[in-house]
Amino acid sequence: MSDNFKIFCINDGKEYEVRLGMTLQELLAKTGIKTVKDEKSGIRSVPIVALVDNKLKAFEHKIVMTDRVQFIGLPHPDARRSYIRSLSFVLQKAVRDMFPDKVLFIDHSLPVGLYCELREPEKNEEGNQNTYFITDAEIHALKDRMAQIIKADLPFSKTKVSIDEAEKIFLHHNQPEKAKLFRSLGKYFCGVYTLDGLVDTFHGPLVPSTGYLKVFDLIGFNDGFCLQSPSFSDVTKVPTLRRQSKIATTLQSYSKWCESLGISNVGTLNNSVMAGDAVKLINLSEARHERQYAEIADKIFAQRASKRIVLLAGPSSSGKTSSSLRLAQQCKVLGMRPKVIELDNYFVNRELTPKDEHGAYDFESLYAMDLNLLNQQLNQLLEGEEVVIPRYDFATGSRKDGNRLHLEEKDILILEGIHALNPELVSQVDQSKVFRVYVSALTSLNLDENNNLSTSDNRLLRRMVRDNRVRGITPEGTIMRWDSVRRGEEKNIFPFQENADALFNSALLYELPMLKYFTEPLLRRILPNSPAYCEAVRLLKFLDFIVALQPSEIDAIPPTSIMREFIGGQTL
């Protein structure tokens, strides 16, 4: 019986006869493919990983009775994640070479990269590790060392070791959080990657070797530095660095609060949940949210004589609707009378909606809204006049007359929408009368010292639960729409984050254990032949590191919580 069989390559539409156990690297050489085209952007790049029957695999993967293979490169999101993981490993190697007595922490995502710090291995009296304040000259030298490692084209290799052996390695490298994480999972073995003798873990495939990672940068940022990878729009260079101090400060504040509770990563969160402290975490997290809402309401109240309009924006599934209602409650407590206007009612009639590059209606465009009417009515309301607020009929794609509205002495307007921080939205209104709020789920928890959690993944899981519960959208449908949603956010929301007068971090310490309970069954419904299967597998692997809440613990989430917007039971 022959060990040969045929495999279909999606990139060139051809079948190839391969032998059992042939690696993807060998198959790529056999096809002669040098570059691949990203389906959505049209960008061509060098292939760095592959989708094997919709599962993401490194080139060292051995082919066993596979049907279909697709080689992918940047800016495909799965290839991009592999590139960033690999680049992080190179950084880890460079730090180990140059600062052997320090520990690298890849702390959280920035809009244009990953925020990193070097820390002392010993903990201080508060149980935290002090930051080593790296100089610009040291950052430059660290970047040069990374370039040397990349030029050497060193291979990445993967092996499996026992948890006991892995724990010894991580503790020896001053990575106790990584050791705690794997110990908390109750497994016997784990996969580790090796780069020139350095052993570490990364939760997904890496590129074949360091030589693939030519595009990167290392730039000083706050107390540490920003690790940058190729831009989405141009994979030959890194994006322009935007120093968004308000976002960075909010993330740092949340990170310090989590550390004050003894929870700075998934391992310590798992231990807390397994110790029966989930309800305590729920109560503390909700109390912190309430305090944040009150502080923002206090700012609005202090400027109530001039600022009569509150604009609230945030990316998908950040909790904008709940936040506007909770903020309105806090304003009422202070004696103000908030009135909510839904910006969606200012959509232009459907036939006037601008179209995207594919000829489809672009409902996320700023110009899908009747800006002149919105500005005119806001100015009339500020002058004490009465207006008829439009009501948009999504079924017919046309506007109709809605309710009448005028502002009395203690009234304020609250408007929520994706463009609320864009100055052009209300460019004809006196800006001194506008207060802007940005809402986002800025989680700062990490899997371990050098594997951070994506805020985008957090929001995707939230949206998946809500879409399935309320909108009749399958988990597969949510995943397939997500890339388009993210592109809209990059264009319409993230560039304006720093325009906010106040930022609200809607992340909750207990939400990943809660979301695991709801999303695991949904993700397991996605079949292997689905184009969403690869993403479902990735999310399931990520959730595998998290200990889920129990139904009795989920019942303790208050009915006014942001989480109730997604899982149901909200009373706002």
Secondary structure, DSSP 8 states (H G I E B T S, - for coil): ---EEEEEETTTTEEEEEETT-BHHHHHHHHT---EE-TTT--EE---EEEETTEEE-TT-B--S--EEEEE-TTSHHHHHHHHHHHHHHHHHHHHHH-TTSEEEEEEEETTEEEEEEEEEEE-TTS-EEEE---HHHHHHHHHHHHHHHHTT-B-EEEEEEHHHHHHHHHHTT-HHHHHHHHHTT-SEEEEEEETTEEE--SS---SBGGG----EEEEETTEEEEE---SS-TTS-------HHHHHHHHHHHHHHHHTT--BHHHHHHHHHTT-HHHHHHHHHHHHHHHHHHHHHHHHHTTTT--EEEEE-STTS-HHHHHHHHHHHHHHTT-EEEEEEGGGGB--GGGS-B-TTSSB-TTSGGGB-HHHHHHHHHHHHTT--EEEEEEETTTTEEEEEEEE---TTEEEEEESTTTT-GGGGTTS-GGGEEEEEEE-----EEETTEE--HHHHHHHHHHHHIIIII---HHHHHHHHHHHHHHHHHHTGGGGGG-SEEEE---TTHHHHHHHHHHHHHTTS-TTSTTHHHHHHHHHHHTTS----HHHHTTS-TTSTTHHHHS----
